[in-house]
Amino acid sequence: MAIPDFEKLKSLYPLFMRLRDSCRIFMFVILVIVLTICIASFSSEAANHQTETCNVLDNELAITPPMGWNSWNAFETDIDEKKIRQIADAMIDSGMRDAGYTYLVLDDGWMADSRNGDGDLVADPNKFPGGMKAVGDYIHSKGLKFGIYQDRGHLTCQQLPGSFGYEQADMNTFAAWGVDYIKMDSCFAENNGRLSSEDYTLYRKCITKAGRPMLLSISDFGNGAWAWAPKNMAQLWRTSGDIYPWMDSVYYCADTSGGNHSIHPAFNGLWQFAGPGHWNDPDMLQVGNLANDVENKAHFSLWCILAAPLMAGNDLRNMSAGVKDILTAQEVIKVNQDPRGIQGYKVYDNGDHEIYNKPLQDGTTAVLFLNKGLETADITVNWGRIGFSGRQKVRDLWARKDLGYYKDSYTARNLGRHGVMLIKTGSPGTPLPAPKPLPADKYMVTKKGTTYLSDLYYIWKNGNVPQRDKNFNDNLITIDGITYDKGLGCRGNSKIMYKLNNRADTFNAVVGLDDSYNHDETGRFRVYNEDLFGNRVLFDSGDIPKGSPAKNIDLNVRGVNCLLLVFEGDDVLGNWADARVFAID
């Protein structure tokens, strides 16, 4: 709708004044109504246009995995205005920006320990005397994007003011400062009284209302956001706990995204939940903080093949030439940034040796060979594992060198501990088929009637994985002298999430310690709606000692998307016997 032409309306004033009083009153009322409708329509259209513009831009964020630098791994809370300006300068001088690293993110520790008199967030005046707007302006002046940290709880992890209760105010503040990226942490969020999906949906709405496109990064320590977060809620979500500068931590974080650490092995990692605009995040890079460049290269190679966000975390002001070469290796980065957006997945894993495959948009594919073992090894990929046959061209992406043509297979030779080789093979043309995702009916409720949870693949897990239709020791499930054919046999501690998909009406189970358990520790069964942060407990058995009678669970689960089953008790054997849901429609 066009803006009302008030100059033309003013020209009607002399005619209006020649009318009789009663007519003038009538015409005045009509004029007020017309103006009100015009202004309201214009305001609504403007607001809708702003929302549509923000949504369009939000959808364009993170079409490829975000690249940048985050302050935490290098400095933790020891950040200030001078240091951040120096890092911005170093991103330019080192070639990091030109290599694709555009976000400069300030992690926890930037804010004052209390809000101002208006309830707004303010920078720590000692660390950032010029304020955060000035910091953002400097970052933007370098052709970079400004990222910032906040927490959805009432406090941040460093016990500075969190956003709970100030959600819209804080997003408005960030928009006014020119923020482009928000890392939203989850410390103390269990006190919010909201599900994680409710929390992050609220932030997405607040960001949209703030009127500035801002990328939202879910930092929830890997509590299954891929299961409960729709693709339009955030652009990335953590799959792991915090990463540390040693290889066991790097491999653990990688396995939460590319392996079965956090999900049923049938999924072969989390690749089917990633793609343009929504990425699995195994945490920030420790490249430059590890023991040597062999480890740095292995770490960077894994993050690139897994299409993980590349958020550097070293001190860019004094990094070595070797570290710079790793972080700015263009042919390796292109694998990560491939616009097709397929996350690499394992095609081989014997415990010590791994091979990952990542089909690319140009019809070729990237293959990563990794030796986690102690001994030097040769690792071979047969072309059939990655959709090829016959003779294929091979290029070494780290060496930036064509290696020739190889028939039926290729062998990466003499890989030492943490050694990697990243190749690109095949010829440009029609893209290779993407891997087939696990069908929905294998891991979520999709049909009417009864579905036993032991017939579904879990979508998130932490701790001991239950046995399906057996007790944990692979024997019959028996509670209080009664044997059950169906159920989940656990050993504490065990947390398992199943996706009900908002389809189920009731959840039923019989719970108790397995009759074979003969020690004195107690067990405890709890059922949650969604993840632990929501603290939405649907059932709590209390502590159960051995010899206790079974307890029956009969719950209304209408509207529950994900159901979390928690069994606690050190090495205690417990059973979710006959665990099942029923869907009316």
Secondary structure as UniProt FT lines:
FT   HELIX           6..11
FT   HELIX           13..17
FT   HELIX           21..60
FT   TURN            61..62
FT   STRAND          67..70
FT   HELIX           72..75
FT   TURN            76..77
FT   HELIX           81..93
FT   HELIX           96..99
FT   STRAND          103..106
FT   TURN            108..109
FT   TURN            117..118
FT   TURN            125..127
FT   TURN            129..130
FT   HELIX           132..141
FT   TURN            142..143
FT   STRAND          145..151
FT   TURN            157..158
FT   TURN            164..165
FT   HELIX           167..177
FT   STRAND          181..185
FT   TURN            187..188
FT   HELIX           189..191
FT   HELIX           196..210
FT   STRAND          215..218
FT   HELIX           225..228
FT   TURN            231..233
FT   STRAND          236..238
FT   HELIX           247..258
FT   HELIX           265..267
FT   HELIX           271..273
FT   TURN            276..277
FT   STRAND          278..281
FT   TURN            287..289
FT   HELIX           293..305
FT   TURN            306..307
FT   STRAND          310..312
FT   HELIX           316..318
FT   HELIX           321..327
FT   HELIX           330..336
FT   TURN            339..340
FT   STRAND          345..349
FT   STRAND          353..359
FT   TURN            361..362
FT   STRAND          365..371
FT   STRAND          377..382
FT   HELIX           383..386
FT   STRAND          391..396
FT   TURN            397..400
FT   STRAND          401..407
FT   STRAND          409..415
FT   TURN            417..418
FT   STRAND          420..425
FT   HELIX           440..442
FT   STRAND          449..452
FT   HELIX           453..455
FT   STRAND          460..463
FT   STRAND          467..468
FT   TURN            472..473
FT   STRAND          477..479
FT   TURN            480..481
FT   STRAND          482..484
FT   STRAND          487..491
FT   STRAND          494..499
FT   TURN            501..502
FT   STRAND          506..513
FT   TURN            515..516
FT   STRAND          523..529
FT   HELIX           532..534
FT   STRAND          537..540
FT   TURN            546..547
FT   STRAND          551..556
FT   TURN            558..559
FT   STRAND          562..568
FT   TURN            570..571
FT   STRAND          573..583
//
